[in-house]
Amino acid sequence: MSQCYFCGGEQIEELTTFVYEDHGQIWLVRNVPTYICSQCGEREYTQTTTHRILLLLKQPPRPAEIVHVPAYDLTA
């Protein structure tokens, strides 16, 4: 196990959903291997995982699923 860079807590490897927003579009990438701090919740991705996500977002294939997500605005 590794330690969190920010708080020193123990990191646990899990599969999570990566959320990315670009020009009003939201992209979800599911089943992303992630190290999550059990103390503060900070997420850390390996260089390989980050590279795979960036390649996917540059030239996305057909999505496995399209989801509809409600959007709220705190300024309203």
The first five atom37 places (N, CA, C, CB, O) and aatype in JSON, in Angstrom:
{
  "aatype": [12, 15, 5, 4, 18, 13, 4, 7, 7, 6, 5, 9, 6, 6, 10, 16, 16, 13, 19, 18, 6, 3, 8, 7, 5, 9, 17, 10, 19, 1, 2, 19, 14, 16, 18, 9, 4, 15, 5, 4, 7, 6, 1, 6, 18, 16, 5, 16, 16, 16, 8, 1, 9, 10, 10, 10, 10, 11, 5, 14, 14, 1, 14, 0, 6, 9, 19, 8, 19, 14, 0, 18, 3, 10, 16, 0],
  "atom_mask": [
    [1, 1, 1, 1, 1],
    [1, 1, 1, 1, 1],
    [1, 1, 1, 1, 1],
    [1, 1, 1, 1, 1],
    [1, 1, 1, 1, 1],
    [1, 1, 1, 1, 1],
    [1, 1, 1, 1, 1],
    [1, 1, 1, 0, 1],
    [1, 1, 1, 0, 1],
    [1, 1, 1, 1, 1],
    [1, 1, 1, 1, 1],
    [1, 1, 1, 1, 1],
    [1, 1, 1, 1, 1],
    [1, 1, 1, 1, 1],
    [1, 1, 1, 1, 1],
    [1, 1, 1, 1, 1],
    [1, 1, 1, 1, 1],
    [1, 1, 1, 1, 1],
    [1, 1, 1, 1, 1],
    [1, 1, 1, 1, 1],
    [1, 1, 1, 1, 1],
    [1, 1, 1, 1, 1],
    [1, 1, 1, 1, 1],
    [1, 1, 1, 0, 1],
    [1, 1, 1, 1, 1],
    [1, 1, 1, 1, 1],
    [1, 1, 1, 1, 1],
    [1, 1, 1, 1, 1],
    [1, 1, 1, 1, 1],
    [1, 1, 1, 1, 1],
    [1, 1, 1, 1, 1],
    [1, 1, 1, 1, 1],
    [1, 1, 1, 1, 1],
    [1, 1, 1, 1, 1],
    [1, 1, 1, 1, 1],
    [1, 1, 1, 1, 1],
    [1, 1, 1, 1, 1],
    [1, 1, 1, 1, 1],
    [1, 1, 1, 1, 1],
    [1, 1, 1, 1, 1],
    [1, 1, 1, 0, 1],
    [1, 1, 1, 1, 1],
    [1, 1, 1, 1, 1],
    [1, 1, 1, 1, 1],
    [1, 1, 1, 1, 1],
    [1, 1, 1, 1, 1],
    [1, 1, 1, 1, 1],
    [1, 1, 1, 1, 1],
    [1, 1, 1, 1, 1],
    [1, 1, 1, 1, 1],
    [1, 1, 1, 1, 1],
    [1, 1, 1, 1, 1],
    [1, 1, 1, 1, 1],
    [1, 1, 1, 1, 1],
    [1, 1, 1, 1, 1],
    [1, 1, 1, 1, 1],
    [1, 1, 1, 1, 1],
    [1, 1, 1, 1, 1],
    [1, 1, 1, 1, 1],
    [1, 1, 1, 1, 1],
    [1, 1, 1, 1, 1],
    [1, 1, 1, 1, 1],
    [1, 1, 1, 1, 1],
    [1, 1, 1, 1, 1],
    [1, 1, 1, 1, 1],
    [1, 1, 1, 1, 1],
    [1, 1, 1, 1, 1],
    [1, 1, 1, 1, 1],
    [1, 1, 1, 1, 1],
    [1, 1, 1, 1, 1],
    [1, 1, 1, 1, 1],
    [1, 1, 1, 1, 1],
    [1, 1, 1, 1, 1],
    [1, 1, 1, 1, 1],
    [1, 1, 1, 1, 1],
    [1, 1, 1, 1, 1]
  ],
  "atom_positions": [
    [[0.84, -1.19, 0.0], [0.0, 0.0, 0.0], [0.88, 1.25, 0.0], [-0.96, 0.0, 1.23], [1.98, 1.27, 0.56]],
    [[0.36, 2.27, -0.64], [1.09, 3.52, -0.65], [0.37, 4.54, 0.21], [1.25, 4.05, -2.09], [-0.75, 4.33, 0.67]],
    [[1.04, 5.66, 0.42], [0.48, 6.71, 1.26], [0.05, 7.89, 0.4], [1.49, 7.17, 2.31], [0.64, 8.18, -0.63]],
    [[-1.0, 8.57, 0.86], [-1.51, 9.76, 0.2], [-0.47, 10.88, 0.25], [-2.84, 10.22, 0.84], [0.14, 11.13, 1.29]],
    [[-0.28, 11.53, -0.86], [0.66, 12.64, -0.96], [0.24, 13.82, -0.08], [0.79, 13.09, -2.41], [1.08, 14.54, 0.45]],
    [[-1.08, 14.02, 0.08], [-1.6, 15.2, 0.79], [-1.69, 15.02, 2.3], [-2.95, 15.55, 0.25], [-1.29, 15.91, 3.05]],
    [[-2.23, 13.86, 2.75], [-2.46, 13.72, 4.2], [-1.7, 12.57, 4.83], [-3.93, 13.54, 4.45], [-1.68, 12.44, 6.05]],
    [[-1.08, 11.71, 4.01], [-0.33, 10.59, 4.54], [-1.18, 9.36, 4.84], [0.0, 0.0, 0.0], [-0.67, 8.36, 5.35]],
    [[-2.48, 9.44, 4.52], [-3.37, 8.31, 4.76], [-3.07, 7.15, 3.83], [0.0, 0.0, 0.0], [-2.35, 7.3, 2.85]],
    [[-3.64, 5.99, 4.15], [-3.44, 4.8, 3.34], [-4.27, 4.86, 2.06], [-3.8, 3.54, 4.15], [-5.45, 5.21, 2.1]],
    [[-3.65, 4.51, 0.95], [-4.36, 4.49, -0.33], [-4.82, 3.07, -0.64], [-3.46, 5.03, -1.46], [-4.08, 2.11, -0.45]],
    [[-6.04, 2.97, -1.13], [-6.64, 1.69, -1.48], [-6.93, 1.7, -2.97], [-7.93, 1.42, -0.65], [-7.46, 2.68, -3.49]],
    [[-6.58, 0.62, -3.67], [-6.83, 0.55, -5.11], [-8.27, 0.11, -5.36], [-5.84, -0.42, -5.81], [-8.72, -0.9, -4.82]],
    [[-8.99, 0.88, -6.17], [-10.39, 0.6, -6.51], [-10.64, 0.98, -7.96], [-11.36, 1.36, -5.57], [-9.85, 1.69, -8.58]],
    [[-11.75, 0.48, -8.49], [-12.23, 0.93, -9.79], [-13.25, 2.02, -9.54], [-12.84, -0.25, -10.63], [-14.19, 1.83, -8.76]],
    [[-13.09, 3.17, -10.21], [-14.0, 4.29, -10.02], [-14.45, 4.84, -11.37], [-13.33, 5.39, -9.18], [-14.06, 4.34, -12.43]],
    [[-15.27, 5.86, -11.32], [-15.7, 6.57, -12.52], [-14.96, 7.9, -12.59], [-17.25, 6.79, -12.52], [-14.97, 8.68, -11.63]],
    [[-14.31, 8.15, -13.71], [-13.59, 9.4, -13.95], [-14.55, 10.35, -14.65], [-12.29, 9.16, -14.8], [-15.16, 9.99, -15.65]],
    [[-14.68, 11.56, -14.14], [-15.58, 12.56, -14.71], [-14.73, 13.72, -15.23], [-16.63, 13.07, -13.64], [-13.86, 14.23, -14.54]],
    [[-15.01, 14.11, -16.49], [-14.25, 15.18, -17.14], [-15.24, 16.11, -17.82], [-13.22, 14.61, -18.16], [-16.16, 15.66, -18.51]],
    [[-15.05, 17.41, -17.64], [-15.91, 18.4, -18.3], [-15.07, 19.25, -19.23], [-16.64, 19.29, -17.26], [-14.0, 19.72, -18.87]],
    [[-15.58, 19.45, -20.46], [-14.88, 20.24, -21.46], [-15.9, 20.99, -22.3], [-13.96, 19.35, -22.34], [-16.7, 20.37, -23.01]],
    [[-15.87, 22.31, -22.24], [-16.77, 23.16, -23.03], [-18.24, 22.75, -22.88], [-16.38, 23.11, -24.5], [-18.97, 22.67, -23.86]],
    [[-18.65, 22.5, -21.65], [-20.05, 22.18, -21.39], [-20.42, 20.73, -21.61], [0.0, 0.0, 0.0], [-21.55, 20.33, -21.32]],
    [[-19.51, 19.92, -22.13], [-19.77, 18.5, -22.29], [-19.14, 17.75, -21.13], [-19.22, 17.98, -23.65], [-18.03, 18.06, -20.69]],
    [[-19.86, 16.76, -20.64], [-19.36, 15.95, -19.53], [-19.11, 14.55, -20.06], [-20.37, 15.94, -18.33], [-19.96, 13.95, -20.71]],
    [[-17.93, 14.03, -19.76], [-17.51, 12.7, -20.18], [-17.35, 11.83, -18.94], [-16.19, 12.76, -21.01], [-16.76, 12.26, -17.95]],
    [[-17.87, 10.63, -18.99], [-17.71, 9.66, -17.91], [-16.9, 8.49, -18.44], [-19.09, 9.19, -17.35], [-17.18, 7.96, -19.52]],
    [[-15.91, 8.09, -17.7], [-15.13, 6.9, -18.03], [-15.25, 5.98, -16.83], [-13.6, 7.24, -18.38], [-14.76, 6.29, -15.75]],
    [[-15.89, 4.85, -17.02], [-16.14, 3.92, -15.91], [-15.02, 2.89, -15.79], [-17.48, 3.21, -16.1], [-14.25, 2.66, -16.72]],
    [[-14.96, 2.3, -14.62], [-14.0, 1.22, -14.31], [-12.55, 1.64, -14.49], [-14.28, 0.03, -15.18], [-11.75, 0.94, -15.11]],
    [[-12.24, 2.8, -13.95], [-10.88, 3.34, -14.02], [-10.13, 2.93, -12.75], [-10.9, 4.89, -14.18], [-10.59, 3.23, -11.65]],
    [[-8.97, 2.25, -12.89], [-8.19, 1.91, -11.7], [-7.66, 3.17, -11.04], [-7.03, 0.96, -12.06], [-7.03, 4.01, -11.68]],
    [[-7.93, 3.28, -9.75], [-7.61, 4.49, -9.01], [-7.1, 4.14, -7.63], [-8.83, 5.41, -8.9], [-7.54, 3.16, -7.03]],
    [[-6.18, 4.93, -7.12], [-5.77, 4.82, -5.72], [-6.51, 5.91, -4.97], [-4.19, 4.95, -5.54], [-6.36, 7.1, -5.26]],
    [[-7.32, 5.51, -3.99], [-8.13, 6.45, -3.21], [-7.65, 6.46, -1.77], [-9.63, 6.1, -3.29], [-7.49, 5.4, -1.16]],
    [[-7.43, 7.64, -1.23], [-7.01, 7.77, 0.16], [-8.18, 7.43, 1.08], [-6.47, 9.2, 0.45], [-9.26, 7.99, 0.94]],
    [[-7.95, 6.52, 2.01], [-8.99, 6.12, 2.94], [-9.27, 7.19, 3.98], [-8.61, 4.82, 3.64], [-10.26, 7.13, 4.71]],
    [[-8.39, 8.18, 4.06], [-8.54, 9.24, 5.07], [-9.19, 10.49, 4.48], [-7.18, 9.59, 5.66], [-10.17, 10.99, 5.04]],
    [[-8.67, 11.01, 3.37], [-9.17, 12.28, 2.83], [-9.95, 12.12, 1.51], [-8.03, 13.24, 2.61], [-10.6, 13.07, 1.07]],
    [[-9.88, 10.94, 0.89], [-10.63, 10.71, -0.34], [-9.93, 11.16, -1.61], [0.0, 0.0, 0.0], [-10.5, 11.03, -2.7]],
    [[-8.72, 11.69, -1.5], [-7.98, 12.12, -2.69], [-7.76, 10.94, -3.62], [-6.62, 12.76, -2.29], [-7.45, 9.84, -3.18]],
    [[-7.94, 11.18, -4.93], [-7.75, 10.13, -5.93], [-6.46, 10.35, -6.68], [-8.94, 10.09, -6.92], [-6.09, 11.48, -7.01]],
    [[-5.77, 9.24, -6.95], [-4.52, 9.31, -7.69], [-4.55, 8.24, -8.78], [-3.29, 9.12, -6.74], [-4.94, 7.09, -8.54]],
    [[-4.12, 8.62, -9.98], [-4.11, 7.73, -11.13], [-2.66, 7.49, -11.54], [-4.94, 8.32, -12.3], [-1.82, 8.39, -11.44]],
    [[-2.37, 6.29, -12.0], [-1.02, 6.02, -12.49], [-0.81, 6.76, -13.8], [-0.78, 4.5, -12.67], [-1.77, 7.2, -14.44]],
    [[0.43, 6.89, -14.19], [0.76, 7.55, -15.45], [0.15, 6.79, -16.63], [2.3, 7.67, -15.62], [-0.34, 7.4, -17.58]],
    [[0.17, 5.48, -16.57], [-0.41, 4.65, -17.64], [-1.91, 4.88, -17.75], [-0.13, 3.16, -17.4], [-2.44, 5.04, -18.85]],
    [[-2.61, 4.9, -16.61], [-4.05, 5.12, -16.62], [-4.39, 6.51, -17.14], [-4.63, 4.94, -15.21], [-5.31, 6.67, -17.93]],
    [[-3.64, 7.51, -16.71], [-3.86, 8.88, -17.18], [-3.67, 8.97, -18.69], [-2.91, 9.86, -16.46], [-4.46, 9.62, -19.38]],
    [[-2.64, 8.33, -19.19], [-2.37, 8.32, -20.63], [-3.52, 7.66, -21.39], [-1.04, 7.59, -20.93], [-3.95, 8.17, -22.43]],
    [[-4.03, 6.54, -20.89], [-5.14, 5.85, -21.54], [-6.4, 6.72, -21.56], [-5.43, 4.52, -20.82], [-7.12, 6.74, -22.56]],
    [[-6.67, 7.44, -20.47], [-7.84, 8.32, -20.4], [-7.7, 9.45, -21.42], [-8.02, 8.9, -18.97], [-8.64, 9.75, -22.15]],
    [[-6.52, 10.07, -21.48], [-6.31, 11.18, -22.41], [-6.46, 10.72, -23.86], [-4.92, 11.78, -22.2], [-7.04, 11.44, -24.67]],
    [[-5.94, 9.55, -24.19], [-6.11, 9.02, -25.54], [-7.58, 8.77, -25.86], [-5.31, 7.72, -25.71], [-8.04, 9.08, -26.95]],
    [[-8.3, 8.23, -24.9], [-9.72, 7.95, -25.08], [-10.5, 9.24, -25.32], [-10.27, 7.21, -23.86], [-11.38, 9.28, -26.19]],
    [[-10.2, 10.29, -24.56], [-10.93, 11.54, -24.68], [-10.57, 12.31, -25.96], [-10.66, 12.42, -23.47], [-11.38, 13.08, -26.46]],
    [[-9.36, 12.11, -26.49], [-8.97, 12.77, -27.74], [-9.69, 12.19, -28.94], [-7.47, 12.66, -27.94], [-10.04, 12.91, -29.86]],
    [[-9.9, 10.9, -28.93], [-10.55, 10.23, -30.05], [-11.47, 9.15, -29.48], [-9.5, 9.62, -31.04], [-11.18, 7.96, -29.56]],
    [[-12.6, 9.6, -28.92], [-13.48, 8.64, -28.23], [-14.14, 7.65, -29.19], [-14.54, 9.37, -27.45], [-14.59, 8.04, -30.27]],
    [[-14.18, 6.38, -28.8], [-14.92, 5.39, -29.59], [-16.41, 5.54, -29.31], [-14.44, 3.95, -29.26], [-16.82, 6.43, -28.56]],
    [[-17.2, 4.71, -29.89], [-18.63, 4.71, -29.6], [-18.81, 4.4, -28.11], [-19.4, 3.68, -30.5], [-18.23, 3.45, -27.6]],
    [[-19.61, 5.22, -27.42], [-19.75, 4.98, -25.98], [-20.47, 3.67, -25.67], [-20.5, 6.14, -25.33], [-21.32, 3.22, -26.43]],
    [[-20.11, 3.09, -24.54], [-20.76, 1.86, -24.09], [-22.19, 2.14, -23.67], [-19.98, 1.23, -22.93], [-23.06, 1.27, -23.73]],
    [[-22.44, 3.38, -23.25], [-23.77, 3.76, -22.75], [-23.89, 5.27, -22.79], [-24.01, 3.22, -21.31], [-22.9, 5.98, -22.62]],
    [[-25.09, 5.77, -23.01], [-25.36, 7.2, -22.9], [-26.29, 7.39, -21.72], [-25.99, 7.79, -24.23], [-27.34, 6.75, -21.65]],
    [[-25.9, 8.27, -20.79], [-26.7, 8.49, -19.59], [-27.23, 9.92, -19.59], [-25.87, 8.22, -18.32], [-26.6, 10.82, -20.14]],
    [[-28.37, 10.11, -18.97], [-28.95, 11.45, -18.81], [-28.79, 11.85, -17.35], [-30.46, 11.48, -19.24], [-29.2, 11.14, -16.43]],
    [[-28.18, 13.03, -17.16], [-27.84, 13.48, -15.83], [-28.49, 14.83, -15.57], [-26.31, 13.57, -15.65], [-28.35, 15.75, -16.37]],
    [[-29.22, 14.96, -14.46], [-29.79, 16.28, -14.15], [-28.68, 17.28, -13.8], [-30.8, 16.17, -12.98], [-27.68, 16.92, -13.19]],
    [[-28.87, 18.52, -14.2], [-27.88, 19.56, -13.93], [-28.55, 20.67, -13.12], [-27.27, 20.11, -15.25], [-29.64, 21.12, -13.46]],
    [[-27.91, 21.1, -12.07], [-28.43, 22.15, -11.2], [-27.48, 23.34, -11.23], [-28.62, 21.64, -9.76], [-26.29, 23.19, -11.54]],
    [[-27.99, 24.53, -10.92], [-27.2, 25.75, -10.95], [-27.4, 26.47, -9.63], [-27.6, 26.66, -12.15], [-28.52, 26.86, -9.3]],
    [[-26.34, 26.65, -8.86], [-26.44, 27.31, -7.56], [-26.62, 28.81, -7.67], [-25.21, 27.02, -6.73], [-26.98, 29.46, -6.69]],
    [[-26.38, 29.39, -8.86], [-26.55, 30.85, -9.0], [-28.0, 31.21, -9.27], [-25.66, 31.39, -10.12], [-28.36, 32.38, -9.21]],
    [[-28.84, 30.23, -9.58], [-30.26, 30.49, -9.89], [-31.06, 30.66, -8.62], [-30.85, 29.36, -10.74], [-32.27, 30.88, -8.68]]
  ]
}
